[in-house]
Amino acid sequence: MIQEIIAYKNIVDNIENLMEKSPFKKNYIIEKVGIPSPTFYRKLKSQTFTTDEVLSIAKIISPEENYMLELKADIEQGKLDIKNGNFITHEEMLARLKSKNLI
């Protein structure tokens, strides 16, 4: 647990540098995070972003990593769905699409 806290602290301490190295401008990040610009810069200076705000920023400046994490989560959910029987067969899906005149 301590390692995770230290890693998080390092991220917060270096969040401005991480944003500057990203291909995204701060105005774009501010818009996507949804924090008013003055508040964003105050939090940036005082390093007082909430964990949710840091996560939002990280998802924006590291879209590939975010995509991979979401993909892994979706795969795990799919495996769980199969294990629990929460799926339909290809034939059942075709029948549903045909009944709705979608194919």
Buried (B, 14 or more C-beta within 10 A) or exposed (E): EEEEEEEEEEBBEEBBEBBEEBEBEBEBBBEBBEBEEEEBBEBBEEEEBEEEBBBBBBBBBBEEEBEEEEEEEEEEEEEEEEEEEEEEEEEEEEEEEEEEEEE
